[in-house]
Amino acid sequence: MIKAHWTYSKQEWKAYMYKRLKGKNLILRTWKKILLSFIVKTPEVKISPVSIVVGKNSWEINHGLRVKDIELSCIDDINIMTLNFDGIHPGNKVMEMHIPVPKGKLRDAFELRQRMLAANQVSLQDQARW
C-alpha cells in the first residue's frame, strides 16, 4: 500500500537539485548545473510502509533498517522531508535521505510523517516483546 506518490514539475526538481549543490566546489557545482539543464525526466517518489522509491533507486524498510526520525523543513521555498534511518544490527551505519515535498503536498507530508513514526513505534514495541 503506497502512502505517498509524489511527482514534481521540472522546475521544482531543478530547484531542489540546485539547492543540493550549494556549498560544493565551484567547478563541480558549475559542471553539475550544466548537466542539470539537460534533465528531461524528473523522478517520482513512492513511499510505502516497507519501501521508499525515488526514481530508479529503492530502499527497503525492515528489521535491519528502520526510520529513526523524520524532519520537515523549508529551505529557500523548498519543503524538504529528511528521513533518518538507523540500522538495528551492529555494523549498520546511519543513513539520511532528503526528499523534496512538492508544492501543495505539505499537509500530506505532515500526515505521512506521523503515520511512519507511529508505525515505527509499533515495530519497536513488537521487537521488544521478542
N, C-alpha and C positions, 0 to 999 in steps of 0.2 A: 504494500500500500504506500503510495507516494504521498508524503506530507507537504512537499513543496515542489513545484515545477516552474522555474523562472526562466524567462527569455529576456534578452536585452536588445536594445537598439544598437546599431553600430557605433553611434556617438557615445552612448553610455559605457560600452565596453572599452572603447579607446580612452575615454576619460579615466576609467579605473586603471587601465594598463599604464597610462602616462603617470598616474599618481604613484604606482608601484615603482616606477623608475626614479622618482625623486630621491636625491641623495646618493645616487650611484655615480660612478666615474663618468665624466663628461663625454668622453669618446664612446663608451659603452652606451650611455643614455642616448646620445645622438644616433648611433647606429640602430638601436632598437626602435627609436621613434620613426626612423625611415622605414624599417621593416613593418612597423605597426600601420603605417599609412597605406600599406597594400593588403591589410587584412580584409577579407571578403566575408568570412563567416564568423559569427560570434557563437560561443558555446552556450549550450543550455545547461542549467543546473537542476538536478533532480535529487531531492533529499527524502529518504525514507528511514524508517526505524533501524534498518540494518545496513544501509549504504548511503554514500554521498557520491554523486557522479557529476563531474564538471567536464563537459565536452567528452573527450575520449578517456579521461582519467577517472578511475574509480577507487574508492576506499571502503572497505567493509568495516562496519561497527560490530564487534563481537566481544567475547570474553577477553581476548588478547588486546583489544584496542577499544577504549570507551571514551565517551565525551566527558571531560573533566569540568569544563566551564564554557559558557557562550557569552560573548560580549557584543553589544551593538553600539556602534559609534558613527559619528558623522565627521568626515574629513573633507573639507572643501566641497561641500554639497554632494558628496558621495557617501551614501549609507553603506557601512561595511559590517558584516557579521563575522566575528572572529571566533572560531571554534578551537578550543584547546583540548587535545587528546592526551590520554595517559595510558601507557602500557601497563597492564596488570602483571604480566610475567616479568621476572627480573631480566634486565638487559634491554628491554624495550625502551626506546627513547621517547620523550615527549614531543609531540608534533603540534604545530599550529597551522591552521588553514584560514585564509581570508576569502570571503565570498561577498561580492558586491550585492546589495539589495536593490532590485530595480525600482524605478520611480513608481509610487503608488502601492508598493508591497511592504511598507514598513510595519504596518499593523500585523500583516501575516507573519513577518519575521519575528515580532514580539511573541505572538501566539506559538510559533514553531519553537522558539527558544524555551518557553515554558513547558511545552509538551516533551521536548527532548530531555530537558533537565529532570522532569518528573519521571520519565521512563528510565533515566539513568539511576535515579534513587531506588526505584523498584528493583532494577537489576542488581544494585549493590546489596539491597536487603536480601534478595534471593541467594546471593553468593555467601552472605554472612551466615545464612541458615545451614549451609553445607559445611 
